[in-house]
Each structure stands twice: as C-alpha cells, then as structure tokens.
Amino acid sequence: MLHPLKGSVMTRVVSNLSMSLDGFIEDSAGNVGPLFDWYTAGPVETATANETIDHRQSEEDADFTQEMAGQLGALITGRKLFDVAGGWQGAHPTGVPVVVLTHTVPSVDEWPFDRSRTTFVTEGGIEAAVATARELADGKDIVIASPTVAQQALDAGLLDAITVDLVPVLLGSGTPYWANLQSAPVLLENPTVRHGNRVTHLSYNVIR
C-alpha cells in the first residue's frame, strides 16, 4: 500500500512491503507469519476488489488503507510473489492493473484466470515494467511489491520512494527487504510516520 509523501504531483514509483523489525519480509521458510496481521487486527470491515479477501482493521489502519488505495494506479510484482498469491485469481485486492516482471508467461493451464487486468513483461527488464505500469496507472502512483524488483528499480534510478509497514516482530532470518544493492549507499529523506495497530507505516522519499 502507498503512503502519503511530499511532492506528490505526478506518477511516482514506490516500493512497499510489510517488514519485521529485523528487516525481513518473510522467514527462512518463505512464510510471512504475523507480517500481515495488521490487515485483520481490528473491528473495521473493508471490502476489497477481490471478493475472497476482506480486511478487518483498526480505524486508523482502515482510513490509511483506503486513503492510499486512492493514490494507486498500478502494481508491479515479480513472478515469485505472483505465483505464491496465485496471481490473486486475476483480481488484486487494490483493484488496479498488475504488471508481472517475469522470464516466462504462465500457460492457461497454469493460470486459468481473467488476464484483462494483468500484463506480463518478459523483455526489457525493470525499465520496460515501469514504462508499462506508467501507461496503465493513468497519472496515479505505481507500487512495487517485490524486494528483488524494488532493488532493480532503485539501482536503475527509477524508484522515487521507499515505504515500509513495520511490524513489531523479530523473524531472526529470512528474505531481507533490501540486499545486494549495487547503488548503495542510498540517502533517504526523513520519514513520514503513521501509527496503526500492530504496525507503523513509514514513508521515505529517495534523495536523487
């Protein structure tokens, strides 16, 4: 989910993931554990664009989620997350078009869902994926929901902001949000901070 950031006057490319306090977006077995519990940690029910997925959040997080969804125009993901999520059955909860950066397009037998809101980019790398998402976003923001793809975007100078849904848990090991950056060190502006229930939402503009 996107976060309110300074200078939002045009399409931004923003990375976003839920992360443990020790920097992991999943544990060493590939499980997210409690990292997404904040979506179901409150009394406020919110429907999503996927009828199989509903949120029950705190009032603060429900307001935050709806506010940020209004800024979102397209989502970029890698093939790993796409496969783990089953491609959201062709309907991402945010309701926006999804761009999948992948080496191969799944066959109809592998993924037998409506493809009208999903675009597979197999050539041109991160630059092509971002260009495709810009066309689909219609002036709104693009979110990258994959650590590897976000790293590629940052190294290519395409990432405008980094956002973190910071969860109060220590996973000990797993997949880090950021690793093996070719462009490190990367300077960020001071964060925008919003508090929720079992989560703190942090937003950092990337300093060019």
Secondary structure as GFF3:
##gff-version 3
##sequence-region A 1 208
A	DSSP	beta_strand	13	20	.	.	.	ID=ss1
A	DSSP	beta_strand	24	26	.	.	.	ID=ss2
A	DSSP	three_ten_helix	33	40	.	.	.	ID=ss3
A	DSSP	beta_strand	44	47	.	.	.	ID=ss4
A	DSSP	beta_strand	54	57	.	.	.	ID=ss5
A	DSSP	alpha_helix	59	69	.	.	.	ID=ss6
A	DSSP	beta_strand	72	78	.	.	.	ID=ss7
A	DSSP	alpha_helix	79	84	.	.	.	ID=ss8
A	DSSP	three_ten_helix	86	90	.	.	.	ID=ss9
A	DSSP	beta_strand	98	101	.	.	.	ID=ss10
A	DSSP	beta_strand	118	121	.	.	.	ID=ss11
A	DSSP	alpha_helix	125	137	.	.	.	ID=ss12
A	DSSP	beta_strand	141	144	.	.	.	ID=ss13
A	DSSP	alpha_helix	147	155	.	.	.	ID=ss14
A	DSSP	beta_strand	161	167	.	.	.	ID=ss15
A	DSSP	beta_strand	175	176	.	.	.	ID=ss16
A	DSSP	beta_strand	192	195	.	.	.	ID=ss17
A	DSSP	beta_strand	200	205	.	.	.	ID=ss18
###
